[in-house]
Amino acid sequence: MRTRSPIISATLISVLVLALAAIVIAVDDPFIGTWKMNPAKSKQSGPSLKSFTMTVEAQGNSIKIVQDMVGADGNATHRNWTYKYDGKDYPITGDPNTDTNSVNKPKANTLKYVFKKNGKEVGSGQSVVSKDGKTITDVGSGKDANGQAFTYTIFLEKQ
């Protein structure tokens, strides 16, 4: 029984350290929170958004995103996915124009991302949280379902 005790103790300690690391990551991640687009400060070519709200939360050692968008045409999109900052593709649900997203985090306040549909890139960009943590500036570009190029600068405010 004594030989098992150190193994069990080491396992429990490892689990606790990993759980605490996930909590620390979530606390230190400036993207965590609910963000809402400021339309007056946002610029978009092509189809524009009337409203955009994004909720970012830690889920263990992953990040969960929920985005609710309403286009200028009144059509609503509710997409969500869970990912890690490892540059790998993760599935997206709720958006007919994208099916995966990959994200890496070159700096604590900067994300770079790529959206794909059927394995082909349809959009990419960069999100930067301000030093005070109150805003995100998201700049990107891509092609819509008809192959038309678009660009955007979305200005989000923390709620």
BELBEL-V773645 format. One record per backbone hydrogen bond with DSSP energy under -1.0 kcal/mol. NH is the residue of the N-H (numbers start at 1). CO is the residue of the C=O. E is the energy in kcal/mol with one decimal. If there is no record, write none. Layout:
# BELBEL-V773645
nh=NH co=CO e=E
nh=NH co=CO e=E
This chain:
# BELBEL-V773645
nh=5 co=1 e=-1.5
nh=8 co=4 e=-2.9
nh=9 co=5 e=-2.8
nh=10 co=6 e=-2.6
nh=11 co=7 e=-2.2
nh=12 co=8 e=-2.6
nh=13 co=9 e=-2.6
nh=14 co=10 e=-2.3
nh=15 co=11 e=-2.4
nh=16 co=12 e=-2.3
nh=17 co=13 e=-2.6
nh=18 co=14 e=-2.4
nh=19 co=15 e=-2.3
nh=20 co=16 e=-2.6
nh=21 co=17 e=-2.4
nh=22 co=18 e=-2.1
nh=23 co=19 e=-1.8
nh=24 co=20 e=-2.5
nh=25 co=21 e=-2.6
nh=26 co=22 e=-2.0
nh=27 co=23 e=-2.3
nh=28 co=24 e=-2.4
nh=32 co=29 e=-1.4
nh=33 co=56 e=-2.6
nh=35 co=54 e=-3.3
nh=36 co=157 e=-2.4
nh=37 co=52 e=-2.8
nh=38 co=155 e=-3.1
nh=41 co=38 e=-1.1
nh=43 co=153 e=-2.6
nh=45 co=151 e=-2.6
nh=50 co=70 e=-3.4
nh=51 co=70 e=-1.8
nh=53 co=68 e=-2.5
nh=54 co=35 e=-2.9
nh=55 co=66 e=-2.8
nh=56 co=33 e=-3.1
nh=57 co=64 e=-2.4
nh=59 co=62 e=-2.9
nh=62 co=59 e=-1.7
nh=63 co=83 e=-3.1
nh=64 co=57 e=-3.4
nh=65 co=81 e=-3.0
nh=66 co=55 e=-2.1
nh=67 co=79 e=-3.1
nh=68 co=53 e=-2.8
nh=69 co=77 e=-2.9
nh=70 co=51 e=-2.4
nh=71 co=75 e=-2.7
nh=72 co=48 e=-2.5
nh=74 co=71 e=-2.3
nh=77 co=69 e=-2.7
nh=79 co=67 e=-2.2
nh=80 co=93 e=-2.0
nh=81 co=65 e=-1.8
nh=83 co=63 e=-2.6
nh=86 co=84 e=-1.8
nh=87 co=103 e=-2.8
nh=90 co=101 e=-2.2
nh=92 co=99 e=-2.1
nh=93 co=80 e=-2.4
nh=99 co=116 e=-3.4
nh=100 co=116 e=-1.7
nh=101 co=90 e=-2.0
nh=102 co=114 e=-2.1
nh=104 co=112 e=-2.4
nh=110 co=107 e=-1.5
nh=111 co=127 e=-2.7
nh=112 co=104 e=-2.7
nh=113 co=125 e=-2.3
nh=114 co=102 e=-2.0
nh=115 co=123 e=-3.1
nh=116 co=100 e=-2.4
nh=117 co=120 e=-2.6
nh=120 co=117 e=-2.0
nh=122 co=115 e=-2.6
nh=123 co=115 e=-1.4
nh=124 co=141 e=-2.6
nh=125 co=113 e=-2.0
nh=126 co=139 e=-2.6
nh=127 co=111 e=-2.2
nh=128 co=137 e=-2.0
nh=129 co=109 e=-2.6
nh=130 co=135 e=-2.7
nh=133 co=130 e=-1.7
nh=136 co=156 e=-2.3
nh=137 co=128 e=-2.3
nh=138 co=154 e=-2.9
nh=139 co=126 e=-2.6
nh=140 co=152 e=-2.3
nh=141 co=124 e=-2.4
nh=142 co=150 e=-2.0
nh=143 co=122 e=-2.3
nh=144 co=148 e=-2.5
nh=147 co=144 e=-2.2
nh=150 co=142 e=-2.3
nh=152 co=140 e=-2.3
nh=153 co=43 e=-3.0
nh=154 co=138 e=-3.2
nh=156 co=136 e=-3.1
nh=157 co=36 e=-2.9
nh=158 co=134 e=-2.7
nh=159 co=34 e=-3.1
